[in-house]
Amino acid sequence: MANNIRESYEKLWSEGWETETEYHGPSSRHRKRLILNILKQYKHCKLDILDIGCGDGFVLKSLTNYPLFQLFGMDVSQKAIELAQKRAGTNIQYIVGDLQSQEELPKRKFDFIICSEVLEHLPEDKLALSNLAYLLSPKGKLLLTLPHNQEYWTPHDTAAAHLRRYEKQELIEKLQKNGFKVLRGFTWGYPLYNLYYNLVLKQLKPESTWEKKKGGVKVLAFLAYLLFFFDDFFIKGDKGRVLMVLAEKVDSH
């Protein structure tokens, strides 16, 4: 299973995502912004932080601005790790590994783990959550972002190799069963991003969203990014397309 997953994502990073991630779209930029907003609360703490599914280092690159953070990046794809080294820097320690395989996990504990847009790709998401708990120190923090609400499923999910979208309460229950206490959970991406998705992105072939962006498209995407700040006012409504949860590993001692 691990080899099949690795081959699949090596292909995706080599044939599509490498070009697409040279320019991140408005929803990806907002997702990163929300992740950084949470991490900023800990900027005066000395933390070992692991970004699982780090991809091309999109989030890690911004975290290098905080000198007290010791950064680690992990991805199942060697191609993604090579891109992260190029784009986020070589001062970060990188690991090629599958979150579903304990044999491939780092042999150490972390204070904070980011796992953004990962679990929806994994056949064994319950095992992955168990392994995330294993990697965290007692009272360590886990920040998850995931696609929200199965009713939002489109061919873009299939093209991105998603296996599922998550409901908020479902995820909270899975976390609690694996020894986590949920500190915060919310959704983002409603109403404006959802409208943009339905009127624009949903009409495009999924592969076309990975193509290199031209100047005019970049300008329109930047304007959309600015408009989507409006969606911050609706994060308590649970209608957003992005689900974010911050959890803490329960100290069993």
C-alpha positions in Angstrom: 0.0 0.0 0.0 2.8 2.4 0.9 4.6 1.9 -2.4 1.3 2.5 -4.3 0.7 5.8 -2.5 4.3 6.9 -3.0 4.1 6.2 -6.7 0.8 8.0 -7.0 2.1 11.2 -5.4 5.5 11.1 -7.2 3.5 11.2 -10.4 1.2 14.0 -9.2 4.1 16.2 -8.0 6.1 15.5 -11.2 3.3 16.0 -13.7 0.9 18.6 -12.2 1.5 19.9 -8.8 5.1 21.1 -9.3 3.9 23.7 -11.9 0.7 24.6 -10.0 2.5 25.3 -6.7 4.8 27.9 -8.4 1.8 30.0 -7.8 -0.7 29.2 -5.1 -4.3 30.0 -5.6 -6.4 32.3 -3.3 -7.8 29.4 -1.1 -4.4 27.9 -0.6 -3.1 31.3 0.5 -5.9 31.8 3.0 -5.4 28.3 4.3 -1.7 29.1 4.9 -2.7 32.5 6.5 -5.0 30.7 9.0 -2.3 28.2 9.8 0.2 31.0 10.5 -2.3 32.9 12.6 -2.5 30.0 14.9 1.3 29.4 15.0 2.0 33.0 15.7 0.5 32.5 19.1 3.5 30.3 19.9 6.2 32.5 18.3 7.9 33.1 21.7 8.1 29.4 22.5 10.9 27.1 21.6 9.2 24.4 19.6 10.1 21.5 17.5 7.5 21.7 14.6 6.8 18.9 12.1 4.9 19.7 8.9 3.5 16.4 7.7 2.6 16.5 4.0 4.8 19.6 3.7 4.7 19.4 -0.1 6.8 22.1 -1.7 7.4 23.9 1.7 4.7 26.5 1.2 4.0 26.8 4.9 7.5 25.9 6.1 9.0 28.8 4.2 7.0 31.3 6.2 7.8 29.6 9.5 11.5 30.2 9.0 10.7 33.8 10.1 10.4 32.5 13.7 13.9 31.8 15.0 12.7 29.8 18.1 11.0 27.2 15.9 13.1 24.1 14.9 11.5 23.0 11.7 11.0 19.6 10.1 9.2 18.7 6.9 7.9 15.2 6.0 6.2 14.0 2.8 5.6 10.7 1.1 7.0 12.1 -2.2 10.7 12.5 -2.7 9.9 15.0 -5.5 7.9 17.2 -3.0 10.9 17.1 -0.6 13.2 18.2 -3.4 10.9 21.1 -4.2 10.7 22.1 -0.5 14.5 22.1 -0.2 14.6 24.4 -3.1 11.8 26.7 -2.1 11.8 26.7 1.7 15.5 26.2 2.3 17.9 23.4 3.4 18.1 24.6 7.0 14.9 22.6 7.6 15.3 18.8 8.3 13.4 16.7 5.8 12.0 13.2 6.0 10.5 11.1 3.3 7.9 8.9 4.9 4.3 7.6 4.9 2.2 8.7 7.9 0.4 5.3 7.7 3.6 3.4 8.3 5.1 3.6 11.8 8.4 2.2 10.4 8.8 5.3 8.3 8.0 7.8 11.0 10.7 10.0 12.7 12.3 8.4 15.7 11.6 11.3 18.0 8.7 13.4 19.5 7.5 16.9 18.4 5.9 19.8 20.3 3.6 20.8 17.4 2.5 19.0 14.2 0.9 20.6 11.2 -1.0 18.1 9.0 -2.6 20.1 6.3 -4.6 18.5 3.5 -3.3 15.0 4.2 -5.8 12.8 5.9 -8.3 12.9 3.0 -5.7 11.2 0.8 -5.1 8.2 3.2 -6.9 4.9 3.1 -6.0 4.4 6.8 -6.9 7.8 8.3 -7.6 6.2 11.8 -4.1 4.7 11.8 -2.7 8.0 10.7 -4.3 9.8 13.6 -2.9 7.1 16.0 0.6 7.7 14.5 0.2 11.5 14.9 -0.5 11.0 18.6 2.6 8.7 18.8 4.8 11.5 17.3 3.6 14.2 19.7 5.0 14.9 23.1 2.4 15.0 26.0 0.3 18.1 25.6 1.8 18.6 22.1 -0.4 20.4 19.6 -1.9 19.1 16.3 -3.2 21.4 13.7 -5.3 19.7 10.9 -6.8 21.2 7.8 -9.1 19.1 5.6 -11.7 19.5 2.9 -15.1 19.9 4.6 -18.5 18.4 3.9 -19.0 15.4 1.6 -21.8 17.4 -0.1 -19.1 19.6 -1.6 -17.6 16.7 -3.5 -16.7 17.5 -7.1 -14.4 15.9 -9.8 -11.7 18.2 -8.4 -11.6 16.0 -5.3 -11.2 12.9 -7.5 -8.4 14.5 -9.5 -6.6 15.5 -6.3 -6.8 11.9 -5.1 -9.1 12.7 -2.3 -10.8 9.7 -0.7 -13.3 11.6 1.4 -14.3 15.0 2.8 -14.8 15.4 6.6 -17.6 16.5 8.8 -16.5 18.6 11.8 -18.1 16.4 14.5 -16.8 13.2 12.8 -13.3 14.5 13.0 -13.6 15.6 16.6 -14.8 12.2 17.6 -11.9 10.5 15.8 -9.4 12.8 17.5 -10.9 12.1 20.9 -10.7 8.3 20.3 -7.0 8.7 19.6 -6.1 10.6 22.8 -6.7 14.2 21.7 -8.6 17.1 23.3 -10.0 19.5 20.8 -9.1 23.1 21.5 -10.7 24.8 18.5 -12.5 23.8 15.4 -14.0 25.9 12.6 -14.6 26.0 8.9 -13.6 28.7 6.4 -14.6 29.4 2.8 -18.2 30.6 2.9 -19.9 32.5 1.3 -17.6 34.1 -1.2 -15.0 31.3 -1.7 -17.9 28.8 -2.1 -19.6 31.0 -4.6 -16.3 31.4 -6.5 -15.8 27.6 -6.5 -19.2 26.9 -7.9 -19.2 29.6 -10.5 -15.6 29.4 -11.6 -13.5 26.5 -10.4 -16.2 23.9 -10.7 -16.6 24.7 -14.4 -12.9 24.1 -15.2 -11.3 20.8 -15.9 -9.3 19.8 -12.8 -6.1 19.4 -14.7 -6.4 23.0 -16.0 -6.0 24.4 -12.5 -2.5 22.9 -12.4 -1.3 24.8 -15.5 1.1 27.7 -15.2 -0.8 30.9 -14.5 -0.6 33.9 -16.9 -0.4 37.5 -15.7 -4.1 38.3 -16.1 -5.2 35.2 -14.2 -2.8 36.0 -11.4 -4.3 39.5 -11.1 -7.8 38.1 -10.9 -6.7 35.5 -8.4 -5.2 38.1 -6.2 -8.4 40.2 -6.3 -10.3 37.1 -5.3 -7.8 36.5 -2.4 -8.6 40.0 -1.1 -12.3 39.5 -1.4 -12.2 36.2 0.5 -11.1 37.9 3.7 -14.8 38.6 4.0 -15.3 34.8 4.7 -13.5 35.3 8.1 -16.8 36.7 9.4 -18.5 33.3 8.9 -16.2 30.8 10.4 -18.7 29.9 13.2 -21.3 28.9 10.6 -19.8 25.5 9.7 -20.6 26.0 6.0 -17.0 26.6 4.8 -15.2 24.4 2.4 -12.1 24.1 4.6 -12.1 22.5 8.0 -9.5 23.4 10.6 -9.0 21.8 14.0 -6.4 22.5 16.7 -6.1 19.7 19.2 -3.8 18.8 22.1 -2.5 15.4 23.0 -3.9 14.4 26.4 -1.2 13.7 29.0 -1.9 10.2 30.2 0.4 10.5 33.2 
